[in-house]
Amino acid sequence: MSNYSIPSVNDLLSSPKLKALANRFNPVAVFNTAKSVLDEVASEAKSAALERRFPDISELTERIASRLKTTPFSKTVPEINATGVLFPESAPCQLPVQAIDRLIKSFGGEYEKTPQNKSNGNSENAAENPKTSKHKTAEEMIGELTGAEDVLIVGNHAAALISVASAFSAHNSILSSHADLYETLAGYRVEEIFEQVATAWVTSVGTAVRVTPEDYLQKINGEFAFLYASNGNDAFFYEPQNRPTISQLAEIAKKRELPLVFDVEWGAFHSVKEYGLGNIPTYRDLIQQGASLLILSCGGLNACDFAIGSTENAENPRANSWRRHSLAAIAGGKKWVNQVRKSALFSAFIPASHEIAALEAILQLFESRNTAENEIPLWRLLSTEQENLRLRADRMASQLAAVSGVADAVAVSCHACLTPLRPGYVIPSQQVLITLESPTAAELLAALAAYSPGIACSLVPERLDKIAVNLRTVFAKYDMLIIETLTACLTPAN
């Protein structure tokens, strides 16, 4: 045994196979499984004969991969999303390879990060700690991408809301409109979060269908902590009449020396108008229009969602799913951000180091739009040209039409959406409509989801013999795999 050294967890996780598994499953799950297997092997080695050969990294990697493939959560979610929904309610998230690498290094103890939210643009701090100046921090990169003077990062969106409310709302009301108080994708309402801060309450202006600058001016004479606005309701099919612009709200807030806090449920570092998402703003534009503070998610279009998978639970089947988790940032004027930094609750919401590591890796990719479109999986899907999708759909349709059990397959134009919970955010797409020879669409979808690697498609409403394969959410490398899997699922067993 003395002739063999035990590899570190980081040595194992650096193998190409486990890096791929970290993206396919969940980086935290892969790390925990690798550590568990390594502990087991080390324990076995202690009780074994001295001449027993210690497994090498390749053998250990196979053992870890085998363990992962038999864990309950690994079988619950299809790996290929052909539904046309970029952000399904429950689905694993794809991180760029660079982010996976940074996660692995942080788990292995090799990642050295700048002390969280201590050095935001503070040159004296950087001079005192030369090791922290080796790379740009996440805060610095968000500042450069948005034009914000200062940035803080917290554990999630709710933490950002609570931090801002606790910093500004001592015995004062928060001024907002009914149209800005929305229910988040996580299932809570913004005003409920504000109410968690004992000294904060919300004063609303206007109605759900109409709000004007005059509505704000009539109420602004009271004592307010800040003016709150959002785009959380922008993706629905109505818009309140005469709704003030951000510039108008900023001017109203400025008259009373209040900060304008803008909560960006959907926003981006670069414009997404050319993808067909014209009603989603860039953060830089929002700050230029006068927002004092932005609350922005580091997930969603910013591509740093973490997937947390649960194991099977017979008593609670709904627990067998994935949920999305992302960090949040508070960005804006140095005066206002510094006030949040000094709040009593802020220190409770500092993120884990591995989350910051992944975020920094992704932000580096966003520094160039071209790099984002080539390296970030989500942006590769968004930036795929419609003509490219059309050619792929035509090719797939012609091949699927010849499959046994398929009556017809045609390529048609359609739309994809960011999430069914925000139906106004849609993007052009192409899909293949497959008509089956028998009305077994539901059974076929179940077979596709269960087949390795697992494919999620959609039923066609009110048709029991049709399914749809939407290519906006599918990488081109999976086209043939979808055809082969459909063929296998439709071919009777011998």
N, C-alpha and C positions, 0 to 999 in steps of 0.2 A: 504493500500500500504506500510505503514511503517513497516509492519511485514515481508516484502519480500525484499531481496537484489538482485540487478541486477547483473547477472554473468558477468565476463569479457569475452572479445573475446577469450582469451587464454583458459578459462574454457570451452567454447563451442568447440573450435578446438581440445581440448584434448579428446573429445568423440570418441570412435572407429569408429562410422559411418562417421563422418566428416574427420577423418584421411584417411579412405578409399576413400572418395570422393576427397580429396586433391591429391591423387595419380591418381585417375581415370580421373579427369578433369585437374585442374591447381591450384597449391597451392595458387597463388596470387588471382585467381578468387574466390576460396573458402573463403579466408580471407576477401576479399572485400564484398562478399555476406553476410557473417556472421556479419560483422560490420554494413552493411546496415540494415539487419533485426533487429539487436539489437537496433540500433538507432530508427527504426520505433516503436518497442515495447516500448521503453522508452518514446517516444513521446506520444504513445497511453495511457500509464499508467498515464501520467501527467494530461490528460483531462478526465480520467475515475473516477468513484466513488471510494472512499477510500477503500470500501470493495471488490473491484474487485480483483480476484486472479491473481497474476502474473504468466505467464507460466514458467514451470520448464525447466531445461536444455534439457530433453528428448523432450519436445514439441517444444522448439526452434530449436533443431537439425532437427526435422522433417520438420519444416517450411523452414529452410535453404536448406535442401536437395530437397524439392519440388521446391523451387525457382531455384536452379541450374539446375534441370532436365527440366525446361521450358525455360532456356536461349537458344538463337539460336545456340551458338557455341557448346553446349553440344551434339548436334545431328548430327554434320557434320563428325565425324571421328569414324570409327569402333574401338572398344576396343581390339579385338583379331586380331592380325596380322599373317595370315597364308600365306603370299606372298613369304616368303623366303628372304625378303629384311630386314636386321637388322636395317638399317637406311633409311626408306622411306623419300622422299623429304618433305612430309608434314604428320606428325603424332605426337600424343602426346608422351611424354617420360616418362618412368617409373623410378622413383627414389626409392631407398631402403627406407624401413619404417623408419630407423634411420634418414635419411636425411629429410623426411617429419616431423618427430618430432622436429628436430633442426630448420626447417623453421618455424614451428608453434611457438616455443619458441621465436624466433627472432621477429616474428610479434607481439607476446604478450608482448614484452618488457622484457622477462626473459633471453634473450641470451646476455651474456657479452663477447665480443670478444676482442682479442688483437688489439690495434691500428694498422691499416693496414700498412704493410711494414715499421713499425717503429722499430721493435725489432728483425729483421732478424739475429738471432744468437748473439744479443748484450746482454751479461750477465749483463752489468751495467743497461740497461733499465729494464730488468726483476727484478733486485734487487730494483730499485726505485719504481716499480709498481708491488707489490706482487700479486695483484688480477689478473694480466695478465698472471701469471705463472701457473694457475690452469689446463690448458690443452695445448697440443701442438698446435701451430698455423698451418694453412694450409701451410705457407711457410716452416716451420720447417719439416713438414711431407713430403712435396715434396722433400726437400733437402735430407732427409734420404732415400727416395725411389729411387732417381736418383743418389745420390752421389755428387750432386752439392754443392758447397761451400755456395752459396747464391741464394735467390729466390725472385722474385717479382711477384705479381698477378695483372692483369689488366682486364678490362671489356670484351674484346674479342680479336680475332686474329688480326684484323686490328689495334687495339690499340697497341698491342705488336709490330707489324711491325713499326708503326709510332714512338713509344717510342724509339726503337733501332735506327732507322734512325736519329731521331732528336738528339740523344745522341752522335753519332759518325760521322755524315756526313757533318759537317760544311765545305762547299766549296770543298768537295771531292766526288769522284765517288765511287759507290759500284760495286765491281767486282763479276760477276756471269757468269753462262753459260745459253744458250738458254734453255737447258734441265731442268734447275732449276726454271725458271720463269713460274709458272703455274697459271691456273685459279682455284681459291678456290671453295669449295662447296657452299659458300655463293654467288658466281657469280661475283667476282671481280678478276682482275689480280694483282699479287704481285707488278709488276713494276708500276702499276697505284697508288698503295698505297704509294710506295716510292716517286713518283712524287708529292704527296700531301705535302711532306716536301720540302720547296722551295729550299733548298741548296743541295738536293740529286738527283743524276741521276745514271743510271745503265749503266755500260760498260759490254757488253756481250762477251764471248769467245766461240769458237767452233761453231757448228751448231746444229740444232735440232736432228740430227741423229748421230753426231760424236763430241766428246769432249775428249781431252787428257790432261794429266798433262803438256805437253809441251805448250798447248794453254794458260794455266794460266801463265807459266813462261815467255812467250813472252810478256804478258801484265802487269805483276806484277811490272814493273819498274815505272809505273805511280804513281800518288798520289791517294791513295784509303782510304776510311773510314773503310771498312771491307770487308771480303770475304763472300759472301752469297751462301748457298747451301740449297737444300730441297729434300724431297722425295715426293713432290706433284704430280709428273708424274709417280711414280713407279708402279702405279696400271694399267697403260695402257699396251698394248701388245707389246711394243717395248722398247728397252733399247739402248741408244746411245753407239756407239762403243768406247771401251777403256776409259770409263768414270772413272775418278779418284775415289779412295776410300776416305772415310772421313779422314783416317790417312794421305794419301798423300796430301789432301787439307790442313790439319792442319799443316803439315810440310812446305808447301808453305807459308801459312799465318805467321807462326812463323818466317820465314826468314826476313819478313818485319815488324815484331812486330805488326801484325794486328790481330784482333779477327776473328775467324771463326764462323759465325752465321749460325746455322743449324735450318731450319724451318721444324718441324716434323708435317706434316699434319696428318699422322697416326702413332701413336706410343703407347707404353703401359708401365705400371709400372712393369708388369711381362711378361715373354715370352708367346706368343700365337702360337708358332710353333706347339705345340702338338695339337692345334685345326685345323691345316691345313693352318694357316696364316703365312707361313714361311718367307715372304718378309716384314713383319712389325717388326721394331726394338724395343728394350727396350731403355728407356732413359739412363739408366746406361751405356749400351754398347756404346752409342753415345758419352757420356762424356769421357769414358775411351779411345775411339778412337781419342780423341783430340778436340772435339767441344768446343769452348770457351763459347758460349752461345747457349742455346736451346730455341726456341720458340715452346711451346707445348700447344695444346688445352686441357682444362680440361673436355671437352665433348668427344663424340665419344667413343672409347674403354675405356676411363677413367670415363664414366658413369655418368657425372654430366652435362647433357643437361637439359636446362629448356625449357618447351613448352609454347609458348605464343599463345593463341587462340584469334581469332577475332570474332566479332559478325556478323550477317548476314547483307549484304549490297546489296540491289537490284541493285544499279547502278554499283557495281563492284563485281560480283560473285566470282572472284578470291581471294577476301579478306576473303572469308569464309573458312579459313584454319588455320593450325598450322604452326609455324616456330620454328626451333631450335635455341637456344641461349646458348652459353657456355662461361665461362671465359677462359682466357689464362694465361700461366705462362712464365716468362723469367728466366731461370735457368742456372747457370754456375759458372765461376770463380768470386770470390768476387770483384776483381779489375774491371772487366767488368760490373758486375751487379750494382755496386755502381755508375758507370758512368751513367748508365741508370736512376738510382734513382735520380740523380742530374739534369737530363734533364728538360728543361722548360715545356715540355708537359706531363710528367709522371703523375703529380698530377691530371690531368683532367680525367684520366682513372681508378681511384680507384673504385672497384666494390661496390655494395650495400651490406649491412651487412647480409641480408637474403641469398644472394648468397654465401657469404663466409661461413655462418653457414652450408648450405647444403654441400658445398665442403669439409669442415672439417669432417663432419660425414662420407662422402664417403671415404675420404683418410684414415680414421681410419680403415675402412673395408679392404682397400688395403694393410695395414701393414702386413697382413697374406694372402697368396694366397688362402689358404683353406677357410678363411672367405669370401674373395671376391667371390669365386665360390659358396658359400652357401647363401650369403646375398644380393649380387648385382644382380638384375634381368638379366641384359645383360650377365654377366659372368656365370650365371646359364645356360643360353641358349647356350653360346659358349662351355661350358665344358660338355654338355650332350653327352654321348658316342654314336657313330654311331649305335652300336648294340641296344641300348635302343630305338633310333629312329626307327630302323627297326622293332622291336617287336611292337611298337605302331602303325606304319603304317600298318603292317599285320593285326592287330586286327581291326583297323578302316576300312580297305578295306573290310574285311569279313562282318562287320556289315552294311556298306553302300551299299554293293552289294544287300542286301535284301530290301532296301528302295524302295518304289513305286516311279517310275519316273527315277530310275537309271538303265541303261542297263548293266553297268559293273563298277567295282572299283578294281584297282590293286595298290599294293605298289611297287615303283621303286626307285632305287638310283638316286640322283640328286645332285645339288649344291645349296647353298644359297650364297648370296653376301652381302657385307657391304652396298653398295649403287650402283645403276645402273650407276652413274656418274664415278665410278672407277671399271670397269669390271674385273680388274685383281685380286681384293681382294675377293676370293671365299673360301668357306668352305664346306666340304662334308655334305650331308643331305639326308633325305628320304622324299618322297612325296607320296600322294595318288592321282592317276589320276582317275577322275570320269567321266564316259561316260554317258550322259543323253539320254533318249529315244527320245527326240526331240531336235532340234537345238536351244535351248533357254539359252545358257550359259551366255550371257551378261545380260539377264533379271534376271537370278538366282543370279549372283554376286550383282546386284543392290538390290535384295531382301535381301540377306544376310547382306549387309552393312547397310540397313535400319532397320533390325530386331534387337530388343534389346537383347543382348548388342552390336551387330554389329560385323560382321566378314568380314575381307578382304582376299579374295583368288585371284587366278590368272587365266586368260584365257590361254588356250593352243594355241599357234600360228597356224593360218590357220584352226582352228577347232571351229565350232560353237556349237558343242555338248559336249565339254570337259572343265572341270575346274581342277585346281591342288591345293591341300592343302599341303603346304610345312611345315614340322614339326620342322625345325630348329628354327623357330621364334615363336613356340607355346609351352606354358607350358603344361605339361602332364595333369594338372587338367582341362584343357579346351577341351580335346579330346571328352569326352561324350557330352559336350555342343555343339560342332561343329556338331556332329552326330544328336543331337536332333533338332538343328536349321535348318540343311539341310532337315531333314525329314519334319519339319513344313512348310518350304518354298516350298517344292515339293508336299505337300498334298493339293489338291483342297479344297477350303472353302466349308463347308456344306451349 
